């Protein structure tokens, strides 16, 4: 039995589909049973649990061959990441109690960065789970291609996508959530000892100009990327309702300055197969 947290999201859903397609038993770990009903209909066992509740997580992980851990995203964290720390503590304690055979944890590119930024939440997760008495794999994924969902409207209506990734022609590691789920399914079914790190990106690196070109191909109209002035980021994020924009700003700086990156040599990085155009086409169809 494989217990999957975050199954109602894109990565967890992709992972569950892979496991079910290969005939593996899946336990859907979800806070809201109603949201997970479609997975129960597909044959998944249901375990209701809050990600910050040790007891319910321990029950959800009990008897599992493998557990997939996904830290719920907090895009506007309080200083020192108390929201993430509460979840990390609960997950760690639950795994120690349930003792599944193995754990795969979704991490991120740049989790090794020493400078505090939005992705530091994953750094904290890696530090804590690395001490667990069970085998753990951290799957460090690149920037999600699906983040381009925010750009569908402006690309379609105005022919412009606003980019915080700069310069516009600089490619960065990106990957489709479908590939993350597929690789996570493979990792969960492997056996290993201790802690290992697997870094994952798509078939080729992607720049903001590449994303604009993909939108142009899919939409059949000219689309260009436009850099958002770095001096305007804080005021823009505050206007959008953020209270603590600095972690997000520093994450973007990290990508742009190159200190958010993979650690492994290029020939050791796992490559997904899903092309950018495939993801953009799906995002455009979904928004129609």
N, C-alpha and C positions, 0 to 999 in steps of 0.2 A: 504494500500500500504506500502510495506517495502522497504526502500532505502538501498542499500548495496554498500558501498565503497569497493574497492579491489576485485571486483567480478571476475576480470580476473586472480586472484591468486588462490592458493590452498584452503585457508580457505574461502574466499569469494565465490568461486565456490561451495564448499561443502555446505555452508549455502544456497546459491541460489537453489541448487538442492533439498535440504530438503523442502524449502518453496514451490517451484513449485510442488513438488510431493504431497504436501498436499493441493494444489489448491489455494495457497495464491498469490496475485498479488505482483510482484517484480519490483522495479525500479533499473536498473543497472546504477550505478554512475561510470563513467570511463572518463579518460582524452582523450583516443583515441577511437573514435566511431568504427573504423575498428576492433580493438581488441575485442570489445564487441558485434560484429555483431552476433556471434553464440548465445548469450543470447537473443538478439532481435528476432532471428529466433525461439527461444523457448517460445516466448510470453512475454518477459520482456519489460517494458518501458525503454527507454534510456534517461539518463541525462548526458550530457557532462560537466565535471567540473575538474578543477585543485585543488589538495588538499591544495594548499596554496592560493586559491582565494576565499575569503569570499562570494562574490556576486554569483558566479556560484554554490558554495556549498549550499548557502541559497535557491537558486532556486531548486536545486536537492533534498533538504530535505523538501521543502514546501509541506504541506498536507500529510506527511507521518505518518502512525500509529507508525512505529518504524524505527529507523535508526541504522545501524551497522557501527561502526567506526573502521577503521584499519589504524594505523599510518604507512605510507610507510617506509620500512626498510632503514636505512642509516647505512651501516656497517663500514664506515670510516668517522665518523663525525668530523667536525671542533670543536675546543675547545668550551665548554659551549653549544654545541648542537644547533647552530643557525638554522640549517635546520629543525630540529624537532620543535623548538619553533615557527617558522613561520607557519608551518602546524597546530600546536596546537592552535595558536591564531586564525587562519582562521576558523578552525572547531568550536571552542567555539563561536565565533561571529556569525557564520552561524546558529548554533543551537539556539542561543538566538533570532535570527531574525525569523527563520522558526517555532520554537516552535513545533517540533514533539511531539507525545504523550509520547514517551519513547526512550531511547538510550541504546544500548549495545556496549560497547567498548572492543575490544580485548586488553588485557594487558598481563602481563607475571608473571611467578613465580619470586619472588624476587623484585617485584616493590616497596616493602616497605624498601628495603635496603638503608641504609644511605650513604654508600660509593659509590662514583661515578664510574660508569662502563657503558658498552654499553647499558644495560637495563634501565639506568636512563632516557632515552627518554620516557619510559612508566611511570616512576615515575612522570615526569613533566606533562604528559598527564592526569594522575589521579588527580594530584593536581588542575589542571585547570578545568577539567570537573566536578569535585566534587562540584563546586560552581554553576553549571547550575541550572536554575529554572525548570528543568524537571527531571523525574526519570531516574537514570543512574545505569546500572549494569556494573561492570568491571569484565570481564572474564579472570582470570589469568591462563594461560595455561603453562604446563610444557615444557621442551625442545622438539622441534618437532622431531618425529621419522624420518621424511622426510629429516632431515639434513644429514642422512646417504647416501643421493644421491651422496655426494662428495666422498664417499668411494667405489662406485660400481666398478670403473675401476681398482683400486689397489687390491681390493678383488678378482676380476675375473682374473686379469692378473698375480698378484704376490702372492696372498694368504695372504696379509697383509693389515690391515687398521691402519692408523696413528691416534692416539688419543691424544687430548689435555685434555680430561676428565681423571682424575687420582685420586687414583690408579685404575687400570684396572678392578678390581673386585668390585668396589664401585658402587652400583646402584643409579641412580638419577631419579626424576620424568620425564617421557617422555610421549608424547601423539601423536596420529595420527591426521593429519589435518582433516580427515573425521569426527572424533569424535568432534573436536572443532566446525566444521560447524553444526553438528547435535545438540549439546548442545546450541550453539548460536541461532539456529532457535527456540528451545524450550523457551529460555529466552526471545526472542523478542516478543513471543506471550503471555507472562505472563503480569500481572499487579502488580505493587508494588509502593511504595512511597519512596522518598529520594534516598540515595545511598546504594548500596549493592555490595559485593564482592563475587564472586564464583570462587573457585579454582578447576582446572581440570587436571587430569593426566590419563594415560592409566590403563589397568587392573592390571599391576604390574610394579614395578620400573626396570630400565634397566641399565646395566653396559656396558662399552666398550667390555668386554669379551662376554656379551650376544649378542651384535650386531655382533661380529665376528662369534659366533656360529650360529646365524641366517643366515648370509651370507653363511656359510659352508653348512647348510642344503639346502638352496635354490640353490646354485651353484653346490653342489655335489663334493666339493673339500675342503681340509683343509684351514681354514682361521684363522689367529690369529691377535689380537690387539697388537699394539706396541706403547708405550708411547713416545711422543715427549718431549725431554728434555726442561724443563721450561726455562733454560738459553738460548735456541735457539729461543724462540718464537718471540722475537722482530725482530731479523735479518731475520727470515723466513717471517714474515708479511711484513716487509719493502721490501724484495725481491719480494714479490707478488704484490707490487705496493701500499700498504697502506702508508698513510702519517702520520696518528695518531693512532698507534697500541695500545696505553695504554688502552683505554676503552675496547677493545676486550680482552686484556690480563687480566684486572681486572675482567671482567665478568667470564672468565674461572677460575680465582682464586676463585671467589665467589662460583662457583659450587663445586670446589675441596676442598675448606676450609669450606664449609657448611653454609656460611652467605647469599647465594642466596638459598632461600628455601620458602616453603609455611608457612603461618601464622596460618592457621586453624589446629585443631586437625585432626588426620587421619580419624576419623569417620565422619568428615564434608566435606572432599574432595570428589568431584564428580569423578566418575571413568568412563572412556571410555571403549568400548568393543573391539576395534580393536587391534589385536595382532601384535607384532613386526614382526613376520614372514610374515604376510599379507602385511605389508608395504614394507619390503625388497623385497619380490617377485615382487611386482608392480614396484619398482624402477629398478630392474634388467631387467624386461620385457621392460620397457620404454627405457632403454639404448641399447637394442639389435638392 
